[in-house]
Amino acid sequence: MSSSRPYQTITHRSSSKSASRTPHFLGLILCLGLAFAAPAQAQTYDVVGLVQDEQKGLPIADVEISLQSGKVLGHSKSNGRFEITVNSHNATLIFSRHTYKTMELDLSELTELIDIEVGMQSDVLELAEKDTITHLGPSRELETGKSMEELEALQGMKIDLNDHLRQLPGVSGMNEFTNDISVWGSRTNDVTHYLGQSRIASLRHLDIGFPGNQSVLNPRLLKSITVSDNLAKGPLNQGNASALVYDLRDGDPNYITGDVVIGLINRELNMTGYWGGRTFLLSGRYLEPSFLSNMGEKFFTVPKDARLQVQGDTTHRVKDLANPFSFNTMDGYLGTVYRDSTGAYARHSLITLSDDYSIDQDVSNDPTKSDAQTIVKGTQDAIMYNYEAMSPYATGDLQYSLGYLHRNRQEVFHDTLPHTNDVDHSPPWYQSSGGSLVDPLIGDASVGDEQYNAAFQWNANEKLLGATYAYGLDMEYLDQSRQFQELANTLKTIHVPQDYLMVNGLFRMRWGFDGKRALDAAAGGAFVYSGALDGSNTGFNAPAPLVSLRYSFPVPGSITGYVESALRQNTEMAPMGVNGLEALTTSSAEAKVGGEAAWTEQIKVTASLYSRFYKDPLLPVPEIYWNYKEIHTSDFAYANGGNVTVTWLPSHHVGMNMNASIVQGDYHLSDNDAYLPWEANRSLDLVSNIRLLPRNDSLLSFILTYGVNNGIPLYEYTGLTAGNDQHSTLQRAVRQSAQFPTVSRQRMDLRINLDLKSHWRPLDGLRFFFEGDNLFADMNNGSLSWLGGDNQRRRGWTRANPNGDLDPIVTRGLGLFLMFGIEGKLLI
């Protein structure tokens, strides 16, 4: 049986496959002349849906989907979802799985082959004397999962993963092109990232606000992205806020598929193959440095003619820097996934990256000369390996994972002041370079991480007190070392190491009731030991409880609601005191209410309200000057907010998606009964996409995106010096920036795709794409400035004031960014 109520919204895509599988590599050349655009030789149809228990509404994993002839087309995934391809709209599908009655689905009775629900009836009583195996996978929750096909339909596959994350309900507090991300009001560094069930670091190539900067994880490798906010269902260690789970694509049993991207900036090769039940994934990316340099100049530097105010003089020629921005980066991914008919699987993932960059500005006052001064430069290299597996047994399933991360990164900041040779009258916190030139160095830090992860979870087949149950442990060892220049009268390098061992344990239970009602509960604890092998601060942190309770229930009118409460812990390495590094555990409690409505096949709405409370949170720390003791302390913090997501797909021709969040919160300073703005504060965080396909068979698509962030708090730091003695206090005080209390940013982006099919193998199709970000960057006044002309961004730090306070530098930025290229889809 099936239902027309959609669980996800995915545009219907027809695909054509040549009857011949012989590679014709000549097509790779001829395609550039558009000679490949040929009609399809065979019509195929994509069938997308969800298999679930008819009585309890729970997803069912590993359901075999076949034709009446016996040909197996695929299996449902751990969250119940399936995507298969058939050759006829009149085909009949057979759904079969142990402990469930086999059912048939006649596709000719359906008007649409997407967003279908298949309900299966339990057959447990008939199989009571047989050996049965069930697999408890993570169930789909409200307002969580988004398939990449759905995001592709509404965004046209943007190159940066953060563009996709901003579409997810509850996600807010993101700063453009950086690691910063908040989920339901959390601190931006409290979100845990998972590749499948294995935890990975939140890595960007370089954490600077520049459109060429990308996430390390290539979105073209992914099948879906899920916000897992329920401790009773999601990964074991979800941090203080939530987990973002990235699921990899599965291989096609009949073909090798891939993408080759040659763009103005992006150069990519992505391949997916399938042999003997094992999927192989390969990805490599390289960003073209010369074009990045040209774009970087527009984002990070001020043209000399504007600075010297001679742009109106046509007889005056200005000499600018030849290469003000240098950005070299590349990454690679290699992975395999094995699955068998019992539902067992094993996955290996290896990620590597290498980055370096340098940003200079021209400080010369002579229009005929240039003088480069470095604003910031940095490097990063990392290697990550993850292994995860699931083994089914008659009594339950065992899931386990292992992970390793080795990472080194360094960012060196300089003040945004011109060079000077007046050593005697320069501020004492700037050091002399060679005795005749002041080097405005204000920070030099190198951070090294060595991380090991291990986790296992047992999902029992039998029930306890009428509930399915699972339990598991997550273990992490992190050794972090920091090196920085101590800016005293003589420069010296200080090396500070510290480590911690953390163990999280959880017991989970889930009750499924009639009418698709469900109760999820989890209880456990977090244990942290600092200085196990390295560091001076040794001993146990106080054990902290982990608790989660969630009740989901149907509401009349095709609405499903839920209420949830949770007590969470998060442990991180943080600078404490003077030249110190410690493992700090922060507790938080939260409550949330929300719901999901799908009144028609075209409109889907999710909404939530939440409140979050933190006990003794760490105050914001300056990213470049961390070796001073904070004067203030915070005894508590709170964050309140809400989220609304609306998806409207009335037809194949048009579509719209809007995700809007608001967050308001404060740190309470216990020493002076004052408040400091919460770091994820937003009066509005909005991203809205409008998609247009002119005709049903059109090759051309337009995706227009508008995004706005209002109310980003900027902090500044005082007390770093007193008079001419830099180390008279060894203290600092964080406060909200008086000059820039808020920073608002807007963007209007356009994505245009021209998709063409091909009968030349191995080329299956070709996409010509164009992307323009912040189209109205030059409209910095007038009624249209809200479209992006009034943008402000932080570009560095300065201590150019009498007290040497550390202040952010904010300029109007985020200018127009253009990118275009060709993406070839391979089928071998």
Salt bridges, closest charged atoms under 4 A:
ASP46 OD2 - ARG13 NH2 3.73
ASP62 OD2 - HIS135 NE2 3.80
GLU83 OE2 - LYS223 NZ 3.76
GLU117 OE2 - ARG5 NH2 3.10
GLU141 OE1 - ARG550 NH1 3.32
GLU150 OE2 - LYS146 NZ 3.43
GLU152 OE2 - ARG767 NH2 2.68
ASP160 OD2 - ARG204 NH2 2.97
GLU176 OE1 - ARG745 NH1 3.03
ASP190 OD2 - ARG187 NE 2.69
ASP229 OD1 - ARG568 NH2 3.46
ASP229 OD2 - LYS592 NZ 2.49
ASP250 OD2 - LYS77 NZ 2.60
ASP250 OD1 - ARG339 NE 3.85
ASP252 OD2 - LYS17 NZ 3.73
ASP259 OD2 - ARG249 NH1 3.78
ASP259 OD1 - LYS825 NZ 3.45
GLU268 OE2 - ARG220 NH1 2.97
ASP313 OD2 - HIS316 ND1 3.70
ASP331 OD2 - HIS205 NE2 2.71
ASP331 OD2 - ARG285 NE 3.12
ASP355 OD1 - HIS205 ND1 2.78
ASP362 OD2 - LYS304 NZ 2.91
GLU388 OE2 - ARG347 NH1 2.91
ASP397 OD1 - HIS135 ND1 3.16
ASP422 OD1 - HIS425 ND1 3.03
ASP439 OD1 - HIS414 NE2 3.65
ASP449 OD2 - ARG409 NH1 2.61
GLU450 OE1 - HIS406 ND1 2.73
ASP474 OD1 - ARG199 NH2 3.74
GLU476 OE1 - ARG199 NH2 2.52
GLU486 OE1 - HIS727 NE2 3.94
ASP520 OD1 - ARG510 NH1 2.65
GLU564 OE1 - ARG550 NH1 2.68
GLU564 OE2 - ARG568 NH2 3.84
GLU572 OE2 - ARG187 NH2 3.20
GLU590 OE1 - ARG568 NE 3.09
GLU590 OE1 - ARG612 NH1 2.86
GLU596 OE1 - ARG140 NH2 3.51
GLU596 OE1 - LYS604 NZ 3.77
ASP616 OD2 - LYS615 NZ 2.83
GLU623 OE2 - ARG794 NH2 2.15
GLU630 OE1 - ARG732 NE 3.28
ASP635 OD1 - HIS668 ND1 2.81
ASP671 OD2 - HIS632 ND1 2.61
ASP673 OD1 - HIS668 NE2 2.64
ASP685 OD1 - ARG166 NH2 3.07
ASP685 OD2 - ARG682 NE 3.66
ASP697 OD1 - ARG695 NE 3.41
GLU716 OE2 - ARG735 NE 2.55
ASP749 OD2 - LYS158 NZ 3.26
ASP749 OD2 - ARG747 NH2 2.62
ASP755 OD1 - ARG767 NE 2.71
ASP764 OD2 - LYS757 NZ 3.21
ASP764 OD1 - ARG761 NH2 3.30
GLU771 OE1 - ARG751 NH1 2.82
ASP773 OD2 - ARG747 NH2 3.69
GLU823 OE1 - ARG220 NH2 3.28
GLU823 OE2 - LYS825 NZ 3.36
